[in-house]
Structures are given as structure tokens and as C-alpha cells.
């Protein structure tokens, strides 16, 4: 090969990889607009690069630019009709668009959402995310447009064969929305027994709160914290105590522990813990302490309306 063309060939490959690696790094840092710009420019000279098209779709999706994401993923399904993940992403972006528009307009999209997920499930019998999407879709849709708890359970069964914990969580989810709380609790508990992850404990906590059983929610979180030693669970305990006006001493203690050990990985900003402490002191009719904590919350996050409304209620 001519030396000039060899150098050009190697340089082009290097540029391709560099642009895509840059985009992945931007996405990891949540710099989605930069990721979009990088891939838009790259695709101008590499219009057939499927990885680049997928990355551009991902960048659009993270920015909730659903029409643009749909366009990229649809292109990929046309290029690679037997790629399950492309159909999954196409269905997912269509589904998210459906959630962002009126219910009447969404009805015209639901069929395509379902078709894309069913295609992905058929193409890849081990695609866990697709089966989760189908469980959630069949649970959330009214029966008149294709919703079905029995179909949701079918895919929950398939999930259980692939991953016990996913299957149990999916069944808990289905039974929770099918108004069968005893079965929901049973499967969420099985998920904790088998998986024992933060997600498992969160699902159980949310279930108990939805059933208006805050004491059980607190017990579940304490069990999770004992096992996992996650500071974020201190906040969750304090939140439940504050929201339901129960076990206030325990709530205050946990929120103070959360603040003392806070780091970015905990996820919830300190200001929310200040807000929960203000709630607790309001329950105790301690106006001065409640105002002190809500002022700290507002100082850190001044644009949150919920904080200002709470202050006005004290």
C-alpha cells in the first residue's frame, strides 16, 4: 500500500476511535450536549458508522430529545433488523415520547412501542431490559389499549429464568399494581433474600409507603442499612419519619448521621436532609428550629419552590 494512503488510513481510524471515545466520556460525565455535537460532526464524514449513530441517539435521549433519538434508533433498526438492542432502544425512545405528549396522541405510538419491544424479545431470549420494559408496559397500559397483568406476568416469568432477583422484583411490581399486596410483599421479600441490593430494599420501602405502612418501611430500611452500610439509607429513614410524623427521635438521629457522613455518592443533596429536619421540628411545634433548618435548605437550593412553600407553612 502506498505509504501516504497507509498513513491516511491509520490516522482516520485513530480519529474515529478518538471521537467516539470522547463522546462516551462526555456521556459518562453527563455532558450530553457536547456528546451530541461531537457525534453530529463525526457522522457528517462517517454517515454509516453504526456505533456513532447509536451514541448520537443516546446523547439525544439523555437530553429528552425524543424525536431526534427515535430517528437515530429507527435508522439502526433498518440497517440491522436482527439487532435486539437497537429495537429495544427504538421502542424505549418511542415510549418516552408517548409519556411526554397528550394521552390521545400517545395512543398512536403505543402500537409501535409494543412492536419494537416484542421484536427485541423475540430476537434475544436473554435480553433482560426488554423484558422489564414489557412488564412495565403491560402493567401501565389500560386494558382497552392492550394492557394485561397476565402478559406482564409472562415476561416476569421469563425474567425469573434469566435472573431470579429481576423476576421476583418484576412479579412484586405486577402484583403491587394488580392490587394484590400480599403477593407483592412476598416477591419483594424474595428479591431481598436472593439479591439483597439497594434496589431491592428501595422497591420494598416504596411498596410499604404506597401501602401506608411507614413503620414497616422504616424496619426494612434499618435491615438494609445493617446489611449494606449505606449512608443514603439514613436519609431514607429520616424522610419516612418526617413524612409520616412517626419515630421523630429516630428520624432526627438518622438525618444527623446522614449529614455527618455525607458525600456526593449518597445522591441526595444535604439541603433535602435540612428540609426533613425542618419537617420534624415543625411536627414538634418547635418553630424556631424548623425555621433554622428550612433557611439552611433554601440557602443551598434557593430555586426549589417546595422549600419556600414549606417555610410559609411554619
C-alpha positions as CSV (number, residue, x, y, z in Angstrom):
1,X,0.0,0.0,0.0
2,X,1.2,3.5,-0.9
3,X,2.8,5.0,2.2
4,X,0.6,8.1,2.0
5,X,-2.6,6.2,1.9
6,X,-1.4,3.9,4.8
7,X,-0.8,6.9,7.0
8,X,-4.1,8.4,6.0
9,X,-5.8,5.1,6.8
10,X,-4.3,4.8,10.2
11,X,-5.0,8.4,11.0
12,X,-8.6,8.1,10.0
13,X,-9.1,5.0,12.3
14,X,-7.4,6.9,15.1
15,X,-9.7,9.9,14.6
16,X,-12.8,7.7,14.5
17,X,-11.9,6.0,17.8
18,X,-10.9,9.3,19.4
19,X,-14.2,11.0,18.5
20,X,-16.3,8.0,19.8
21,X,-14.2,7.7,23.0
22,X,-14.6,11.4,23.6
23,X,-18.4,11.0,23.2
24,X,-18.5,8.1,25.6
25,X,-16.5,10.2,28.1
26,X,-18.9,13.2,27.7
27,X,-21.9,10.9,28.3
28,X,-20.3,9.4,31.4
29,X,-19.8,13.0,32.7
30,X,-23.4,13.9,31.8
31,X,-22.1,16.5,29.3
32,X,-24.8,15.4,26.8
33,X,-24.8,18.5,24.5
34,X,-21.0,18.1,24.0
35,X,-21.6,14.4,23.2
36,X,-24.3,15.4,20.7
37,X,-22.0,18.0,19.0
38,X,-19.1,15.5,18.8
39,X,-21.2,12.9,17.0
40,X,-23.1,15.3,14.7
41,X,-19.7,16.4,13.3
42,X,-18.3,12.9,13.2
43,X,-21.3,11.5,11.3
44,X,-21.1,14.1,8.6
45,X,-18.0,12.3,7.4
46,X,-18.9,8.8,8.7
47,X,-22.7,8.5,7.9
48,X,-22.7,4.7,8.0
49,X,-20.9,4.3,11.4
50,X,-23.5,2.4,13.5
51,X,-21.7,2.9,16.8
52,X,-21.6,6.7,16.1
53,X,-25.3,6.7,15.2
54,X,-26.2,4.8,18.4
55,X,-24.0,7.2,20.5
56,X,-25.8,10.2,18.9
57,X,-29.2,8.6,19.7
58,X,-28.0,8.1,23.3
59,X,-26.9,11.7,23.6
60,X,-30.3,12.9,22.3
61,X,-32.1,10.5,24.7
62,X,-30.3,11.8,27.7
63,X,-31.5,15.3,26.7
64,X,-35.1,14.1,26.3
65,X,-34.9,15.0,22.6
66,X,-37.1,12.0,21.8
67,X,-37.9,12.8,18.1
68,X,-34.2,13.0,17.4
69,X,-33.4,9.9,19.3
70,X,-36.2,8.0,17.6
71,X,-34.7,9.0,14.2
72,X,-31.3,7.6,15.1
73,X,-32.5,4.3,16.6
74,X,-35.0,3.7,13.7
75,X,-32.2,4.1,11.3
76,X,-30.2,1.5,13.2
77,X,-33.2,-1.0,13.1
78,X,-33.3,-0.5,9.4
79,X,-29.6,-1.1,9.0
80,X,-29.5,-4.1,11.4
81,X,-33.1,-5.5,11.6
82,X,-31.9,-8.5,13.7
83,X,-30.2,-6.5,16.4
84,X,-32.3,-6.8,19.6
85,X,-30.7,-3.8,21.4
86,X,-31.5,-1.4,18.5
87,X,-35.2,-2.4,18.6
88,X,-35.1,-2.1,22.4
89,X,-33.7,1.5,22.2
90,X,-36.1,2.4,19.4
91,X,-39.1,1.2,21.5
92,X,-37.8,2.9,24.6
93,X,-37.4,6.3,22.9
94,X,-40.9,5.9,21.4
95,X,-42.2,5.1,24.8
96,X,-40.6,8.1,26.4
97,X,-42.1,10.3,23.7
98,X,-45.5,8.8,24.4
99,X,-45.2,9.8,28.1
100,X,-44.3,13.4,27.1
101,X,-47.3,14.1,24.9
102,X,-51.1,14.0,25.4
103,X,-52.7,10.7,26.0
104,X,-54.7,10.9,22.8
105,X,-51.6,11.5,20.7
106,X,-49.7,8.7,22.7
107,X,-52.3,6.2,21.6
108,X,-51.0,6.4,18.1
109,X,-47.5,5.5,19.2
110,X,-48.2,2.6,21.7
111,X,-48.5,0.0,18.9
112,X,-45.1,0.8,17.6
113,X,-43.6,0.8,21.1
114,X,-45.0,-2.7,21.8
115,X,-43.9,-4.0,18.4
116,X,-40.4,-2.8,18.9
117,X,-40.1,-4.4,22.4
118,X,-41.7,-7.7,21.2
119,X,-39.3,-7.8,18.3
120,X,-36.3,-7.3,20.6
121,X,-37.6,-10.0,23.0
122,X,-38.0,-12.4,20.1
123,X,-34.6,-11.7,18.7
124,X,-32.8,-12.1,22.0
125,X,-34.3,-14.6,24.5
126,X,-31.8,-13.3,27.1
127,X,-32.4,-9.6,26.8
128,X,-33.3,-8.6,30.4
129,X,-34.0,-4.9,29.8
130,X,-36.5,-5.7,27.1
131,X,-38.5,-8.0,29.3
132,X,-38.6,-5.4,32.1
133,X,-39.8,-2.9,29.5
134,X,-42.6,-5.3,28.5
135,X,-43.6,-5.9,32.1
136,X,-43.9,-2.2,32.8
137,X,-45.7,-1.5,29.5
138,X,-48.4,-4.2,30.1
139,X,-48.9,-3.0,33.7
140,X,-49.1,0.7,32.8
141,X,-51.5,0.4,29.8
142,X,-55.2,0.3,30.3
143,X,-56.8,-3.0,29.1
144,X,-58.6,-1.2,26.3
145,X,-55.3,-0.5,24.6
146,X,-53.6,-3.7,25.3
147,X,-52.7,-3.6,29.0
148,X,-52.6,-7.0,30.6
149,X,-51.4,-8.2,34.0
150,X,-51.3,-11.8,32.7
151,X,-48.9,-10.8,29.9
152,X,-46.8,-8.8,32.3
153,X,-46.5,-11.9,34.5
154,X,-45.5,-13.9,31.4
155,X,-42.5,-11.7,30.9
156,X,-41.8,-11.7,34.7
157,X,-41.6,-15.5,34.4
158,X,-39.1,-15.1,31.6
159,X,-37.1,-12.7,33.7
160,X,-37.1,-15.1,36.6
161,X,-35.5,-17.8,34.4
162,X,-32.8,-15.3,33.4
163,X,-32.3,-13.7,36.8
164,X,-34.1,-14.7,40.0
165,X,-33.8,-11.2,41.5
166,X,-35.2,-9.5,38.4
167,X,-38.0,-12.0,38.2
168,X,-39.0,-11.5,41.8
169,X,-38.9,-7.7,41.6
170,X,-40.9,-7.8,38.4
171,X,-43.6,-10.1,40.0
172,X,-43.7,-7.8,43.0
173,X,-44.2,-4.9,40.7
174,X,-47.0,-6.6,38.8
175,X,-48.8,-7.8,41.9
176,X,-48.5,-4.4,43.6
177,X,-50.3,-2.7,40.7
178,X,-52.8,-5.6,40.4
179,X,-53.9,-4.8,44.0
180,X,-52.5,-8.0,45.5
181,X,-50.3,-6.6,48.3
182,X,-49.7,-9.9,50.0
183,X,-48.2,-11.4,46.8
184,X,-46.3,-8.2,46.1
185,X,-44.7,-8.3,49.5
186,X,-43.9,-12.0,49.1
187,X,-41.9,-11.4,45.9
188,X,-40.2,-8.2,47.1
189,X,-39.1,-10.1,50.2
190,X,-37.8,-13.0,47.9
191,X,-35.9,-10.4,45.9
192,X,-34.2,-9.1,49.1
193,X,-33.4,-12.7,50.2
194,X,-31.8,-13.6,46.8
195,X,-30.3,-10.2,45.8
196,X,-30.2,-8.0,48.9
197,X,-29.2,-4.9,46.8
198,X,-30.0,-1.3,47.5
199,X,-32.6,-1.5,44.7
200,X,-34.3,-4.5,46.4
201,X,-34.6,-2.6,49.6
202,X,-35.8,0.6,47.8
203,X,-38.6,-1.3,46.0
204,X,-39.8,-2.8,49.3
205,X,-39.7,0.5,51.0
206,X,-41.6,2.2,48.2
207,X,-44.2,-0.6,48.4
208,X,-44.7,-0.2,52.1
209,X,-45.0,3.6,51.7
210,X,-47.6,3.0,49.0
211,X,-49.5,0.8,51.3
212,X,-49.3,3.4,54.0
213,X,-47.2,1.2,56.3
214,X,-44.4,3.6,57.3
215,X,-43.3,1.5,60.3
216,X,-42.6,-1.5,58.0
217,X,-40.8,0.8,55.6
218,X,-38.5,2.0,58.4
219,X,-37.9,-1.6,59.6
220,X,-37.0,-2.6,56.1
221,X,-34.6,0.4,55.7
222,X,-32.9,-0.4,59.0
223,X,-32.5,-4.0,57.9
224,X,-30.9,-2.8,54.7
225,X,-28.6,-0.4,56.4
226,X,-27.4,-3.1,58.8
227,X,-26.5,-5.3,55.9
228,X,-25.3,-2.8,53.3
229,X,-24.0,0.1,55.5
230,X,-25.2,2.8,53.0
231,X,-25.4,6.3,54.3
232,X,-28.2,7.1,51.9
233,X,-30.5,4.8,53.9
234,X,-30.1,7.2,56.9
235,X,-31.7,9.8,54.8
236,X,-34.5,7.5,53.7
237,X,-35.3,6.6,57.3
238,X,-35.4,10.3,58.2
239,X,-37.6,11.0,55.2
240,X,-40.2,8.4,56.2
241,X,-40.2,9.6,59.8
242,X,-40.6,13.2,58.7
243,X,-43.3,12.5,56.1
244,X,-45.5,10.3,58.4
245,X,-44.8,12.1,61.7
246,X,-43.6,8.9,63.4
247,X,-40.5,7.9,65.4
248,X,-39.3,11.5,65.2
249,X,-36.3,11.0,67.5
250,X,-35.0,8.2,65.3
251,X,-35.6,10.3,62.2
252,X,-33.6,13.2,63.6
253,X,-30.8,10.9,64.6
254,X,-30.6,9.3,61.2
255,X,-30.7,12.7,59.4
256,X,-27.9,14.0,61.5
257,X,-25.9,10.8,60.8
258,X,-26.5,11.3,57.1
259,X,-25.2,14.9,57.2
260,X,-22.2,13.9,59.3
261,X,-21.2,11.3,56.7
262,X,-22.5,12.9,53.5
263,X,-20.6,12.6,50.3
264,X,-21.5,13.0,46.6
265,X,-22.1,9.3,46.2
266,X,-25.1,9.5,48.6
267,X,-27.1,11.1,45.8
268,X,-29.4,13.3,47.8
269,X,-28.1,16.9,48.5
270,X,-27.7,18.0,52.1
271,X,-30.4,20.5,51.6
272,X,-33.0,17.8,51.5
273,X,-31.9,16.5,54.8
274,X,-32.2,20.1,56.2
275,X,-35.7,20.1,54.9
276,X,-36.6,16.8,56.6
277,X,-35.2,18.1,59.8
278,X,-37.4,21.2,59.4
279,X,-40.4,18.9,59.0
280,X,-39.5,17.0,62.1
281,X,-39.2,20.2,64.2
282,X,-42.5,21.5,62.8
283,X,-44.2,18.3,63.9
284,X,-42.8,19.0,67.4
285,X,-44.2,22.6,67.2
286,X,-40.6,23.9,67.5
287,X,-41.0,26.9,65.2
288,X,-37.5,28.4,65.7
289,X,-35.7,25.1,64.9
290,X,-37.9,24.4,62.0
291,X,-37.1,27.9,60.5
292,X,-33.4,27.4,61.2
293,X,-33.3,24.2,59.1
294,X,-35.6,25.3,56.3
295,X,-33.5,28.5,55.9
296,X,-30.4,26.3,55.5
297,X,-32.2,24.3,52.9
298,X,-33.3,27.5,51.0
299,X,-29.8,28.9,51.2
300,X,-28.3,25.9,49.4
301,X,-31.1,25.4,46.9
302,X,-32.9,28.8,46.6
303,X,-34.9,27.9,43.5
304,X,-36.9,25.0,44.9
305,X,-40.5,26.0,45.4
306,X,-41.2,23.2,47.8
307,X,-38.8,24.7,50.4
308,X,-40.3,28.1,50.2
309,X,-43.8,26.8,50.4
310,X,-42.9,24.8,53.5
311,X,-41.4,27.9,55.1
312,X,-44.6,29.8,54.6
313,X,-46.5,27.0,56.3
314,X,-44.5,27.1,59.5
